[in-house]
Amino acid sequence: RESPDVVDALLDVDARPRRPQYLLADERPLVLHDCAFETLEALPTPDALLNLHQHLAALRHKARVELAKSANALAKLENFTVRR
């Protein structure tokens, strides 16, 4: 637990004349997979499974398109020569 004085210390512009410099967090989302809950039993309906399958297939397709675009851009970039 922080002391209440921490607020005054952080707002002291003489001690800290500029904003703190923070590293940005990774923009990719946190991925959790293979999570299990011992007390929870999930019983998806056939419609829910179909919708999930369609959603994941669409995500995979989008990822493949983005991969192809970046591979194409890299291939084109390799054709450039740099002169000094």
Backbone bond lengths (Angstrom), bond angles and torsions (degrees), N, CA, C in turn:
res aa  C-N    CA-C-N  psi(-1)  N-CA   C-N-CA  omega(-1)  CA-C   N-CA-C  phi
1 R - - - 1.453 - - 1.510 110.19 -
2 E 1.306 115.98 137.47 1.461 121.57 179.82 1.525 110.35 -84.07
3 S 1.302 114.35 149.20 1.457 120.21 174.67 1.529 108.45 -74.12
4 P 1.326 118.75 147.90 1.470 120.44 176.52 1.532 112.81 -59.57
5 D 1.324 116.84 -21.72 1.462 120.61 179.57 1.524 112.27 -69.58
6 V 1.303 117.66 -13.82 1.463 120.06 -177.67 1.530 110.66 -62.56
7 V 1.316 117.98 -33.75 1.463 120.82 179.33 1.522 110.19 -63.54
8 D 1.320 116.97 -46.60 1.472 120.19 177.98 1.524 110.75 -61.82
9 A 1.322 116.73 -40.71 1.466 120.51 -179.82 1.528 111.17 -64.43
10 L 1.327 117.22 -41.62 1.460 120.35 -179.59 1.526 112.81 -71.03
11 L 1.327 116.51 -27.42 1.468 120.21 179.38 1.525 113.03 -89.23
12 D 1.308 118.21 0.32 1.462 122.31 -179.88 1.527 108.83 -76.20
13 V 1.352 116.31 100.52 1.462 120.53 -176.50 1.525 112.58 -72.46
14 D 1.310 118.57 -19.02 1.465 120.09 175.61 1.532 110.18 -72.33
15 A 1.315 116.77 -39.22 1.462 120.71 178.89 1.532 111.14 -77.56
16 R 1.327 116.57 -31.88 1.468 122.33 -179.10 1.519 108.09 -129.91
17 P 1.339 117.74 87.31 1.470 120.53 -173.80 1.533 114.56 -74.19
18 R 1.327 117.94 -10.11 1.465 118.07 178.28 1.525 110.18 -139.03
19 R 1.314 114.54 168.48 1.458 119.16 -179.62 1.521 110.39 -66.40
20 P 1.303 117.57 147.88 1.463 118.96 176.68 1.524 110.98 -65.46
21 Q 1.305 116.51 148.87 1.463 121.98 179.38 1.530 108.37 -98.53
22 Y 1.303 115.84 114.69 1.459 121.08 -179.53 1.516 109.77 -110.16
23 L 1.316 116.65 143.66 1.454 121.25 171.54 1.525 107.78 -77.21
24 L 1.308 115.98 140.88 1.454 119.57 178.80 1.521 109.62 -75.11
25 A 1.290 115.61 143.62 1.458 120.78 176.73 1.522 109.28 -73.23
26 D 1.306 115.86 156.66 1.456 121.44 176.74 1.522 108.48 -59.21
27 E 1.334 116.59 133.14 1.463 119.75 -176.96 1.525 112.78 -76.81
28 R 1.333 116.63 -15.51 1.460 119.11 178.43 1.528 109.59 -72.49
29 P 1.318 116.11 143.32 1.465 118.08 -179.69 1.521 111.79 -71.24
30 L 1.304 115.28 155.11 1.448 121.10 174.34 1.515 108.22 -70.37
31 V 1.317 115.93 130.71 1.454 119.97 -177.43 1.524 109.52 -108.97
32 L 1.307 114.92 119.21 1.456 120.88 174.12 1.518 107.39 -106.27
33 H 1.306 116.31 130.78 1.456 119.22 177.20 1.522 109.41 -138.90
34 D 1.291 114.89 155.64 1.455 122.59 179.72 1.530 110.84 57.16
35 C 1.324 116.46 43.08 1.464 121.38 177.75 1.525 108.77 -85.30
36 A 1.286 116.23 140.40 1.465 119.89 -179.74 1.515 109.62 -133.86
37 F 1.315 115.03 144.12 1.455 122.23 176.37 1.519 106.58 -124.72
38 E 1.297 116.51 118.14 1.466 120.61 -174.64 1.517 113.25 -61.25
39 T 1.309 117.83 -31.38 1.472 120.32 -175.50 1.516 113.09 -96.87
40 L 1.327 118.04 3.64 1.464 121.27 -176.83 1.518 109.51 -116.68
41 E 1.308 115.75 127.72 1.461 120.57 176.60 1.524 107.55 -117.70
42 A 1.318 116.20 113.63 1.457 120.91 -178.22 1.522 109.13 -90.01
43 L 1.302 115.60 128.09 1.458 121.51 178.35 1.525 108.22 -124.06
44 P 1.335 117.06 84.54 1.468 119.17 -177.44 1.529 111.14 -71.16
45 T 1.300 114.68 149.13 1.465 120.40 176.80 1.532 108.40 -80.65
46 P 1.324 117.27 160.11 1.472 119.09 176.57 1.532 112.43 -57.43
47 D 1.339 116.93 -38.86 1.471 119.75 178.11 1.525 111.13 -64.16
48 A 1.330 116.89 -40.54 1.461 120.31 178.95 1.523 110.27 -63.89
49 L 1.328 117.20 -41.56 1.465 120.26 178.31 1.524 111.42 -64.51
50 L 1.324 117.01 -41.09 1.464 120.78 177.97 1.525 110.53 -63.39
51 N 1.327 116.76 -45.94 1.468 120.29 178.69 1.521 111.45 -61.53
52 L 1.324 116.79 -41.87 1.460 120.36 178.07 1.517 110.86 -63.28
53 H 1.329 116.70 -43.32 1.464 120.50 178.89 1.527 110.50 -60.58
54 Q 1.322 117.05 -45.85 1.467 120.77 179.57 1.525 111.25 -62.99
55 H 1.325 116.62 -40.78 1.464 120.93 179.24 1.532 110.65 -63.49
56 L 1.328 116.26 -47.30 1.464 119.68 -179.29 1.524 111.73 -66.74
57 A 1.327 117.42 -36.24 1.466 120.36 176.91 1.526 110.50 -64.31
58 A 1.326 117.02 -39.71 1.466 120.62 177.91 1.529 110.70 -65.92
59 L 1.337 117.51 -40.68 1.464 120.33 176.77 1.519 111.31 -62.71
60 R 1.357 116.11 -42.07 1.459 119.85 179.09 1.525 110.33 -63.29
61 H 1.324 117.07 -42.60 1.467 120.61 179.10 1.529 110.63 -60.90
62 K 1.327 116.12 -45.69 1.469 120.09 179.67 1.532 110.44 -61.52
63 A 1.326 116.94 -41.50 1.468 120.57 179.41 1.529 110.90 -64.92
64 R 1.330 116.67 -39.55 1.465 120.04 178.22 1.525 111.89 -65.09
65 V 1.322 116.58 -39.43 1.468 120.42 177.16 1.524 109.95 -63.29
66 E 1.330 117.61 -45.93 1.467 120.99 178.77 1.529 111.17 -62.61
67 L 1.329 117.41 -39.26 1.458 121.32 177.50 1.518 110.52 -63.50
68 A 1.327 117.40 -43.87 1.467 120.82 178.50 1.529 110.98 -63.20
69 K 1.335 117.05 -40.31 1.470 119.99 178.65 1.524 111.36 -63.58
70 S 1.331 116.93 -44.18 1.466 118.74 -179.54 1.522 111.06 -69.94
71 A 1.341 118.11 -36.81 1.468 120.47 176.36 1.523 110.34 -63.17
72 N 1.322 117.33 -40.38 1.461 121.63 177.97 1.527 110.97 -64.23
73 A 1.325 116.32 -43.70 1.469 120.09 179.40 1.529 110.68 -63.21
74 L 1.330 117.26 -42.15 1.465 120.34 178.22 1.523 111.43 -64.64
75 A 1.335 116.70 -40.17 1.464 119.87 178.33 1.521 110.81 -62.53
76 K 1.329 117.47 -42.63 1.462 120.77 177.87 1.521 110.95 -65.59
77 L 1.316 116.91 -37.85 1.457 121.15 -179.72 1.524 111.13 -64.44
78 E 1.320 117.36 -33.20 1.459 120.84 -179.56 1.526 112.16 -67.03
79 N 1.336 117.83 -18.30 1.458 121.26 179.25 1.530 113.05 -79.96
80 F 1.321 117.24 -12.06 1.451 120.11 -179.25 1.521 110.17 -82.07
81 T 1.317 115.34 143.89 1.458 120.43 173.10 1.522 107.74 -113.30
82 V 1.295 116.36 144.32 1.449 121.75 -179.11 1.526 108.47 -108.95
83 R 1.307 115.26 126.71 1.469 120.43 177.63 1.514 108.69 -106.33
84 R 1.305 114.82 138.77 1.459 119.05 178.46 1.491 110.72 -107.49
